[in-house]
Amino acid sequence: MEPSFSNKLAFITLPDCDNRETRLGSLWDKRPAVVVFLRHYG
């Protein structure tokens, strides 16, 4: 069985707004989460 999309993303780490590394899976460990990626045009 193939892992779900959220399981594939769970171990990726990205900087948060304070430039601290955050593991994406930690955002939805205890409750649902919406992840939004914004692109800066300019």
C-alpha positions as CSV (number, residue, x, y, z in Angstrom):
1,M,0.0,0.0,0.0
2,E,1.4,3.4,-1.0
3,P,1.8,6.0,1.8
4,S,-0.7,8.9,1.9
5,F,0.3,12.3,0.6
6,S,0.5,13.7,4.2
7,N,2.8,10.8,5.2
8,K,5.1,11.6,2.3
9,L,5.4,15.2,3.5
10,A,5.6,14.6,7.2
11,F,9.4,14.4,7.4
12,I,10.2,17.5,5.3
13,T,11.6,20.4,7.3
14,L,11.2,24.0,6.3
15,P,11.9,27.3,8.0
16,D,9.0,29.0,9.8
17,C,8.4,32.7,10.0
18,D,11.1,33.0,12.7
19,N,13.5,31.1,10.5
20,R,13.4,28.0,12.8
21,E,13.4,24.6,11.2
22,T,9.9,23.0,11.5
23,R,9.0,19.4,10.5
24,L,5.8,19.5,8.5
25,G,4.4,16.4,10.2
26,S,4.5,18.2,13.6
27,L,1.9,20.6,12.3
28,W,-0.8,17.9,12.1
29,D,0.4,15.5,14.8
30,K,-2.4,16.5,17.3
31,R,-5.0,18.2,15.1
32,P,-5.8,18.9,11.4
33,A,-3.7,21.5,9.7
34,V,-3.7,23.6,6.5
35,V,-0.4,24.3,5.0
36,V,-0.2,27.2,2.6
37,F,2.8,28.1,0.5
38,L,3.1,31.7,-0.6
39,R,5.3,32.9,-3.4
40,H,6.8,36.3,-3.3
41,Y,6.5,38.2,-6.6
42,G,8.8,41.1,-6.7
